[in-house]
Amino acid sequence: MKKLILNWSLSMIVLLSGSLASAQTPVEQFGQLKVVGNKILGANNAPAQFRGMSLFWSQWQGRFYNANVVKWLRDDWCSGIIRAAMAVDNDGYATNPTAEKNKIFAVIDAAIANGIYVIVDFHVHDAVLYKNQAKTFFAEVATKYGNQPNIIYEIWNEPINVSWSNVIKPYHNELVQTIRAIDPDNIIVCGTRNWSQRVDEAANDPVTGTNIAYTLHYYAASHGQELRNYCTQALNKNVAIIVTEYGVCEASGDGAINVAESNAWWTYLDNNNISYCAWAISDKAESASALPGGASSNGGWAAGTLTASGKLERDYYKSKCGSVVVVDPPKNNYKIYRSPSAITIDGTVDAFWNNASVLPQTIGNVLQTGITNSADLSGTFKALWDNNYLYVLGDIKDNVLNQDSPNSWDDDCVELYFDINNDKAGAYGANDAEYNFEYNNAGVVTANPGVRSVANINYVMVPKTGGYTFEVRIPWSTLQGTPVVGQLLGFDLHVNDDDDGGVRDSKLAWNATADDAWQFTTSFGTAVLEDSPSLGTEVEEMMLEQVSVYPNPTNDIITVGGLTENFDYEVFDNMGRKVLSGNLTKDVYMNHLSAGVYTLVIKCNGKFKSIKVVKGNEMN
């Protein structure tokens, strides 16, 4: 059975939000991908779309095929996917199989370690001439990596102008059978006629198999609406599309850059949840290359040194970081403390809110751009609970307040999200709800789904200089929950801003990084109900600034550096189960654990630090 890499289960770590968080990677968020109709979905059935970069022909620019480049693209370019373009002819795999496949394996290993998806591309125009080599290569990839959800197979980069039904499709059918004999479920992407442009033809005569998608390639200065029409026709035939290669320049890879057409393509692909990779991470002297001549082989490229195409692509990807590409680190379990007494909902800050342990949480994830500065939109919130109610207090900066739209979310509005049993199952279930609190709307509360009760929910939004105070109490009976100490609940808070009347201008969230919480509970953060702290107590949990671990990924031993005394440690698997614990001075032995992703929690003198660790026997 394929091993799934799931969202982190952090129920064992009760650090406050000031502590170091483990990053939620695209693979942790979406896990095993699948094709359903014309969509690619994650394991949680949420639409999965990724933006990223393609590496150049491996035999000519192989110096960029390394872990440092992969990590830099994920962290600095917000890339959720990378394409490894293994050259076949021209001194590629056909003549140097070991050298070229090892470059691909290095990228795959790095993609797995960094939690992003990787397209394994058989990069040749005449793949049918190398069918036996393709079978050998993909059988090896499937055997070595087929149990990892990161893998996407691209079995023929760009067929040229040959028959789809008589040449291209039969090749694909044979390769699909080869891969499926080993790997039953990772997505296989099939190239299409005329340099992978005629996806409409493939949709009329599809390849046999499951989890099959088709590739569309375009170059924005040469290809426009005609190719988008082909794509629309294919989608209407209910097949899935991935743009495994595109450029912002001409089809030659050189020439002028067309910014307007690039934006038209990105808008079209984003509207249809189609993933895409730009050509190329290369320092070749041509327009499609993202890097200047002599660029470092190990990433770390300063934004100002990128080529025009590289800057355009990186800037666009960075602007979409609040979407579904690369998500911000998820919040550690936010401690919601028990209030010693009932709280009056009047917009004033009762003494209980000033307890040092009730720390403010920053509402800082941008879901819709348009924010000019912190005075335009920013804020923090706190939460408390007792046996009857859950209380939330927000301190929102918003220099213009509006209430003029029929939809609450188009005005100045606070949204609260709840998943009482914290299962984050995807689509809303019976005990999941969104509540909307609109400025200047006489205390009216709206719910999503509309059938959810809003009984006895009380809130105020009290204007003040530069913003407003938001205060609400929600009965546990309305939330369909019974509070107990230690209970985990899915939770998030969003703030909408309307500066000029009409529709919403911008939006912030506490945990979500895409504006899909109204559909999917997977965007929610996690809160834990704690007992009453003593008034005035200080926060004791802190991160250990100097601690480091290496090597990571590891095959056997993790060495902990930066501590001068014994420490306690615990290791949890990706289901939240403790698999190791002890007290030592340096080395944590993981040799008997299976390959996978773990959380290492280090404890010393009442302080904590959590670190994601990859155990990687499978990545040798």
Secondary structure as UniProt FT lines:
FT   TURN            11..12
FT   TURN            17..18
FT   HELIX           26..30
FT   STRAND          34..36
FT   TURN            37..38
FT   STRAND          39..41
FT   TURN            43..44
FT   STRAND          51..55
FT   TURN            58..60
FT   HELIX           62..64
FT   HELIX           67..77
FT   STRAND          81..87
FT   TURN            93..95
FT   HELIX           97..114
FT   STRAND          117..123
FT   HELIX           127..130
FT   HELIX           131..145
FT   TURN            146..147
FT   TURN            149..150
FT   STRAND          151..154
FT   HELIX           164..168
FT   HELIX           169..180
FT   TURN            181..182
FT   STRAND          188..190
FT   HELIX           193..196
FT   HELIX           199..204
FT   STRAND          212..219
FT   TURN            220..222
FT   HELIX           225..236
FT   TURN            237..238
FT   STRAND          240..247
FT   TURN            251..252
FT   HELIX           259..271
FT   TURN            272..273
FT   STRAND          276..281
FT   TURN            287..288
FT   TURN            293..294
FT   TURN            297..298
FT   HELIX           303..305
FT   HELIX           308..319
FT   TURN            320..324
FT   STRAND          334..338
FT   HELIX           351..354
FT   TURN            356..357
FT   STRAND          361..362
FT   STRAND          365..368
FT   TURN            374..376
FT   STRAND          378..385
FT   STRAND          389..397
FT   HELIX           408..410
FT   STRAND          413..419
FT   TURN            420..421
FT   TURN            430..431
FT   STRAND          432..438
FT   TURN            439..440
FT   TURN            442..443
FT   STRAND          445..448
FT   TURN            450..451
FT   TURN            455..456
FT   STRAND          458..464
FT   TURN            465..466
FT   STRAND          467..475
FT   HELIX           476..479
FT   TURN            485..486
FT   STRAND          488..497
FT   STRAND          506..509
FT   TURN            517..519
FT   HELIX           521..523
FT   STRAND          525..530
FT   TURN            535..536
FT   TURN            545..546
FT   STRAND          548..550
FT   STRAND          557..561
FT   STRAND          567..572
FT   TURN            574..575
FT   STRAND          578..584
FT   STRAND          587..589
FT   TURN            591..592
FT   STRAND          596..604
FT   TURN            605..606
FT   STRAND          607..615
FT   HELIX           617..619
//
